[in-house]
């Protein structure tokens, strides 16, 4: 008799922002393939709707829904979370994945750009945690997974706003985790910290420098000497979303090829 392992996210109901991008789409597929229902949002409505359709077609049932969302808008958060809870029959996983990169040292960056980065990378995470918590409290055990970056710990002076926003996400995650523990509710909160992953966010490096030089620069601080793949991050999210990680909260999970160790 062939052993079939259990689906690791069976029964989970997940809300994922920035789901049309490389990490978001990989996470959505991963969770759905492991038994979760998923509600996907993105600023670009058409691609995220197409992704939901693809997941439903692959799995032969409606397990994915989608909506257009600007994660900086507070009122929209309330509306889409209510819509997600209605569609999924509750909400037990929040994945704050939406984010952007930004170049500029402290003397060069414009205040408008600083606010744009903080709005998408940090304010949205706070709003997601704030307005998802009532839904998550009602669906315990539950999990919040905030996608940060290795840049929270290893600083490049040309990425002032990005470094700052991602470091703040790590601290915000710990604060939320301890707040939930203090309330004695079974809602965990952790941050995930990838280094360079083969997604659209590294495309500008390759366009500007070419394949060989871009790869050399990106990997010079990565002991494993290769870029990560979106599924490397998606498997980490799957672990944190599942009941396998019931004793993991306020943690910083590095997916970095060993980069922080050097």
C-alpha positions in Angstrom: 0.0 0.0 0.0 1.4 3.4 -1.0 1.6 6.0 1.8 0.1 9.4 1.0 1.4 12.1 3.4 -1.2 14.4 4.8 -1.7 17.8 3.3 0.3 20.2 5.5 -2.2 23.1 5.3 -5.4 21.2 5.3 -8.3 23.3 6.7 -6.2 26.5 6.7 -7.8 29.7 5.3 -5.1 32.1 4.1 -5.1 35.8 3.0 -2.1 36.7 0.9 -1.1 40.2 -0.3 1.1 41.0 -3.3 0.0 37.6 -4.6 0.6 38.4 -8.3 4.3 38.6 -7.8 6.9 35.8 -7.7 6.9 35.1 -4.0 3.2 35.8 -3.6 2.1 33.5 -6.4 4.5 30.7 -5.3 3.1 31.0 -1.8 -0.5 30.9 -3.0 0.1 27.8 -5.1 2.0 26.1 -2.3 -0.7 26.6 0.4 -3.5 25.6 -2.0 -1.7 22.5 -3.1 -1.4 21.5 0.6 -5.0 21.9 1.3 -5.6 25.5 2.2 -8.2 27.8 0.8 -6.6 31.1 -0.3 -7.7 34.7 -0.9 -5.3 36.6 -3.0 -4.9 40.3 -3.4 -2.7 42.6 -5.4 -2.7 46.2 -6.7 -2.9 44.6 -10.2 -6.4 43.0 -10.3 -6.2 41.1 -13.6 -3.0 39.0 -12.9 -4.2 38.0 -9.4 -7.6 37.0 -10.8 -5.8 34.9 -13.4 -3.7 33.2 -10.7 -6.8 32.3 -8.7 -8.4 30.8 -11.9 -5.2 28.8 -12.6 -5.2 27.4 -9.0 -8.8 26.5 -9.2 -8.3 24.8 -12.6 -5.3 22.9 -11.3 -7.0 21.6 -8.2 -10.4 21.0 -9.8 -12.4 23.0 -7.2 -12.8 26.6 -6.0 -10.1 27.0 -3.4 -8.9 30.4 -4.5 -10.5 33.9 -4.6 -9.1 37.2 -5.5 -9.5 41.0 -5.1 -7.8 44.2 -6.1 -6.1 45.9 -3.1 -3.9 48.9 -2.5 -2.4 47.8 0.8 -1.8 51.4 1.9 -5.5 52.1 2.2 -6.9 51.5 5.6 -10.6 51.2 4.6 -9.8 48.8 1.8 -8.1 46.5 4.4 -11.4 46.2 6.3 -13.4 45.5 3.2 -11.2 42.8 1.7 -10.6 41.0 5.0 -14.4 40.8 5.5 -14.8 39.6 1.9 -12.1 37.0 2.5 -13.6 35.7 5.7 -16.9 35.4 4.0 -15.5 33.6 1.0 -13.3 31.2 2.9 -15.5 30.6 5.9 -13.1 32.4 8.2 -9.5 33.4 8.3 -6.6 31.5 10.0 -3.5 32.7 8.1 -2.4 36.1 7.1 0.6 36.5 4.8 1.8 40.1 4.5 3.8 39.7 1.3 3.3 43.0 -0.6 6.5 45.0 -0.9 8.7 47.1 -3.1 12.4 47.9 -3.5 13.9 51.4 -3.6 17.3 52.9 -4.3 18.7 56.0 -2.6 21.1 57.0 0.2 19.8 59.2 3.0 20.9 62.4 1.2 19.4 61.4 -2.1 16.0 59.9 -1.3 13.0 62.1 -1.6 10.5 62.3 1.2 7.7 61.3 -1.1 9.7 58.1 -2.0 10.4 57.4 1.6 6.7 57.6 2.4 5.8 55.4 -0.5 8.2 52.6 0.6 7.1 52.8 4.2 3.4 52.8 3.2 3.8 49.6 1.1 6.5 47.8 3.1 5.6 48.7 6.7 2.3 50.5 7.1 0.5 47.8 5.2 1.9 45.1 7.5 0.6 47.0 10.5 -2.8 47.5 9.0 -3.0 43.8 8.0 -2.2 42.6 11.5 -4.5 45.1 13.1 -7.6 44.3 11.0 -6.9 40.6 10.5 -6.5 39.9 14.2 -10.3 39.8 15.0 -10.8 37.2 12.3 -7.7 35.2 13.3 -8.8 35.3 17.0 -12.0 33.7 15.9 -10.2 30.9 14.0 -7.5 29.8 16.4 -4.9 28.3 16.0 -3.9 31.0 13.6 -0.7 32.4 12.1 0.6 35.8 10.8 3.6 35.6 8.4 5.3 38.8 7.5 7.7 38.8 4.6 10.7 40.9 5.4 14.2 40.6 4.0 17.8 39.8 4.8 18.1 43.6 4.4 16.6 43.9 7.9 20.0 42.7 9.2 22.6 43.4 6.4 22.6 47.0 5.4 23.4 48.6 2.1 23.6 52.4 2.3 22.1 52.7 -1.2 18.8 51.1 0.1 18.1 53.4 3.0 14.3 53.2 3.0 14.2 49.5 2.0 16.6 48.5 4.8 14.7 50.6 7.4 11.2 49.3 6.4 12.3 45.6 6.5 14.0 46.0 9.9 10.8 47.6 11.2 8.8 44.6 9.9 10.9 42.3 12.0 10.3 44.3 15.1 6.6 44.8 14.4 6.3 41.0 14.0 7.8 40.5 17.4 5.6 43.1 19.0 2.5 41.5 17.5 3.6 38.0 18.6 4.1 39.1 22.2 0.8 41.0 22.2 -1.0 37.9 21.2 0.9 35.8 23.7 0.0 38.3 26.4 -3.7 38.0 25.5 -3.4 34.2 25.7 -4.7 33.8 22.2 -3.3 31.1 19.9 -2.2 33.5 17.1 1.5 33.3 16.2 3.4 36.0 14.3 6.8 35.5 12.6 8.9 37.2 10.0 10.6 35.6 7.0 13.9 37.0 5.7 14.9 36.0 2.1 18.1 37.1 0.4 18.1 37.3 -3.4 15.4 35.2 -4.8 14.9 34.6 -8.5 11.9 36.9 -9.0 11.1 40.1 -10.8 12.7 42.2 -8.0 16.2 41.2 -9.2 15.4 41.7 -12.9 16.7 45.3 -12.9 20.1 44.0 -11.9 20.3 41.7 -14.8 19.0 44.3 -17.2 21.6 46.8 -16.1 24.6 44.6 -15.6 24.1 41.5 -17.7 23.8 37.9 -16.6 27.4 37.3 -15.5 28.1 40.5 -13.7 24.7 40.7 -12.0 25.0 37.1 -10.8 28.5 37.8 -9.5 27.4 40.8 -7.5 24.3 39.3 -6.1 26.0 36.1 -4.9 29.3 37.5 -3.6 27.9 37.4 0.0 25.9 34.1 -0.3 27.9 31.0 0.8 25.7 28.7 -1.2 26.6 30.6 -4.4 23.2 30.5 -6.0 20.0 32.5 -6.0 17.0 31.2 -4.1 13.9 30.0 -5.8 10.4 31.3 -5.0 9.5 27.8 -3.6 12.3 28.1 -1.1 10.3 30.9 0.5 6.9 29.3 -0.1 8.0 26.2 1.8 9.0 28.4 4.8 5.6 30.1 4.7 3.9 26.7 4.5 5.7 25.6 7.6 4.8 28.7 9.5 1.1 28.5 8.3 0.8 24.9 9.4 0.4 23.4 12.8 3.9 22.0 12.5 5.1 25.4 13.9 2.6 25.7 16.8 5.5 26.6 19.2 7.2 29.1 16.9 6.4 32.8 17.4 8.4 36.0 17.4 11.0 34.2 15.2 13.0 35.5 12.3 13.3 32.8 9.7 16.2 33.4 7.3 16.0 32.0 3.8 19.4 33.4 2.7 21.8 30.7 1.6 23.9 31.4 4.7 24.4 35.1 3.9 23.8 36.5 7.4 26.5 34.2 8.9 29.3 36.1 7.1 
